[in-house]
Amino acid sequence: MRWLAVIAALCALSACTAEPKWADDSAVTQARYTHDGPTSLTLITAINNRSGNGGHSALLVNGSERVLWDPAGTWWHPTVPERNDVLFGMNPTVYDFYLDYHARETFHVVLQEVEVSPEVADQALALVKANGAAGNATCAITTSRILQALGLPQMSLSYFPVQVMEDFAKLPGVSERKIFDDSPDSNSDVLRYRAQQAAKAAAAG
């Protein structure tokens, strides 16, 4: 199949991995989440409120399961297994937590959603799972490469999140939503939660 050949090409072109991770099968199976909405792709872009520059690109894929492609991302949660930048179990609560982490006083988040066929959604799932961990500062180029590999003619290859966002906006039927939050830029509450979870795990082990 054509898209299997595309997967092989993406694997060859992937940047050097920064922090490869591989959750075990039981954790991934337990976390697996199927969303009852239409099959879709949602591009997530963090935009600096002061400069207007893009800070991060990610892609929520809703197909036979819902996962988040978060290339070179910094977000983490103890209940969310990760395999090389693919975060499993993207139920509404976890997804909202992810968005809240990125929307803060210095950044807002732009969500662009487009409905796709089940076949395209599952091709996207296969592509993000096959890509491997993205290198630092390659979130936009790896995301745009995956979107281009899906046959979306509007998508160009770019290292800039805003350019990827602008290309995605040209897709027919795209809806857009922006999230603003005045929480501190340090995300100290999120970091504190991580530390508490790590301490609990250490005490239990």
C-alpha positions in Angstrom: 0.0 0.0 0.0 1.1 3.5 -0.8 0.9 4.8 2.7 3.1 2.0 4.1 5.8 3.2 1.7 5.3 6.7 3.1 5.8 5.4 6.6 9.1 3.9 5.6 10.2 7.2 4.1 9.2 9.1 7.2 11.2 6.8 9.4 14.3 7.3 7.2 13.8 11.1 7.3 13.1 11.5 11.0 15.5 13.7 12.9 17.9 12.4 15.6 15.8 11.5 18.6 16.2 13.5 21.7 14.4 11.4 24.3 13.0 8.2 23.0 10.4 6.6 25.3 8.6 3.3 25.0 5.7 2.5 27.3 5.0 -1.2 27.8 2.1 -2.9 26.0 -0.1 -3.3 29.2 0.1 0.5 29.9 -0.8 1.4 26.3 -3.7 -1.1 26.2 -5.1 0.1 29.5 -4.9 3.7 28.5 -6.4 3.3 25.0 -9.3 5.7 24.4 -11.8 5.8 21.6 -13.6 9.0 21.1 -17.2 9.0 19.9 -16.8 12.1 17.7 -16.1 12.1 14.0 -12.8 11.0 12.8 -10.6 14.1 12.6 -7.3 15.8 12.8 -6.7 18.7 15.2 -3.6 20.9 14.8 -2.5 22.4 18.1 -0.3 25.5 17.9 1.1 27.5 20.8 1.6 31.2 19.9 3.7 33.7 21.9 1.4 36.5 23.0 4.1 39.1 22.8 5.9 38.3 19.5 3.2 36.3 17.7 5.8 33.6 16.9 4.9 29.9 17.2 6.2 28.0 20.2 5.0 24.5 19.5 3.1 22.3 17.1 1.2 19.1 18.0 -1.5 17.0 16.3 -4.5 15.3 17.9 -5.5 12.3 15.8 -9.0 10.8 16.3 -9.3 7.6 14.4 -9.8 4.0 15.7 -8.3 5.5 18.9 -7.5 9.0 19.9 -3.8 9.9 20.5 -1.7 13.0 20.6 1.4 13.5 18.5 3.5 15.8 20.7 6.9 16.0 18.9 9.7 17.1 21.3 7.1 18.1 23.7 7.6 18.8 27.4 4.2 17.8 28.8 4.0 14.7 30.9 1.4 12.9 33.1 1.8 9.7 35.1 -1.4 8.1 33.7 -0.5 8.8 30.1 1.8 6.3 28.5 4.1 7.6 25.8 5.9 6.0 22.9 8.3 8.3 21.1 6.1 11.5 21.2 2.8 9.6 20.8 0.7 10.1 23.9 -2.0 7.5 24.4 -5.4 7.7 26.2 -6.4 11.3 25.1 -9.7 11.3 26.9 -11.3 14.8 27.5 -9.9 15.2 31.0 -6.3 14.5 29.8 -6.7 16.6 26.7 -7.9 19.6 28.7 -4.9 19.1 31.1 -2.6 19.2 28.1 -4.1 22.4 26.7 -4.1 24.1 30.1 -0.4 23.3 30.4 0.3 25.2 27.2 -2.1 28.1 27.5 -0.7 30.7 30.0 0.1 34.3 30.3 2.7 34.3 27.6 1.2 31.8 25.2 -2.3 31.1 23.8 -3.3 28.0 22.0 -4.9 27.7 18.5 -6.9 24.6 17.8 -7.8 23.8 14.2 -9.9 20.8 13.5 -10.9 19.1 10.3 -13.0 16.0 9.7 -11.3 13.3 7.7 -12.3 9.8 6.5 -11.7 6.9 8.9 -9.0 5.7 6.4 -7.1 9.0 6.6 -7.4 9.2 10.4 -5.9 5.7 10.7 -3.2 6.5 8.2 -2.3 9.4 10.5 -2.2 7.1 13.5 0.1 4.8 11.7 2.4 7.6 10.6 2.8 9.2 14.0 3.4 5.8 15.6 6.1 5.0 13.0 7.9 8.4 13.1 10.0 7.9 16.2 10.9 10.6 18.7 11.4 14.0 17.1 14.6 15.9 17.7 14.6 19.2 19.6 13.0 22.1 17.7 11.6 19.9 15.0 7.9 19.9 16.1 6.7 21.9 13.1 8.7 20.1 10.4 7.8 16.6 11.6 4.2 17.6 11.9 4.0 19.2 8.5 5.8 16.2 7.0 3.1 13.9 8.4 0.3 16.1 7.2 1.9 16.3 3.7 2.3 12.6 3.7 -1.5 12.2 4.1 -1.9 13.8 0.7 -3.1 17.2 1.9 -2.1 19.5 -1.0 -2.2 22.7 1.1 0.6 21.6 3.4 4.1 22.7 2.8 7.1 21.6 4.8 8.1 24.1 7.4 10.2 24.5 10.6 7.8 27.3 11.7 4.6 26.4 13.7 2.8 29.5 12.4 3.4 28.5 8.8 2.1 25.1 9.5 -1.0 26.7 11.1 -1.6 29.0 8.2 -1.3 26.1 5.7 -3.7 24.0 7.8 -6.2 26.8 7.8 -6.6 26.5 4.0 -8.0 22.9 4.3 -11.7 22.8 3.4 -14.0 22.6 6.5 -11.5 23.6 9.1 -12.9 25.0 12.4 -10.8 27.1 14.7 -10.8 27.9 18.4 -8.4 29.9 20.5 -7.6 29.3 24.2 -6.3 32.1 26.4 -5.2 31.7 30.1 -3.6 34.1 32.5 -1.9 31.4 34.6 1.8 32.0 35.4 4.3 31.3 32.7 6.3 28.9 34.9 3.3 26.4 35.1 4.4 25.9 38.7 1.2 24.0 39.6 1.8 21.5 36.9 5.5 21.1 37.9 4.5 20.7 41.5 2.0 18.0 40.6 4.8 16.1 38.7 7.1 16.3 41.7 4.3 15.0 44.0 3.6 12.1 41.7 7.3 11.2 41.4 7.7 11.3 45.2 4.7 8.9 45.6 6.1 6.5 43.0 9.5 6.6 44.8 7.9 5.9 48.2 5.8 3.0 46.7 8.9 1.5 45.0 
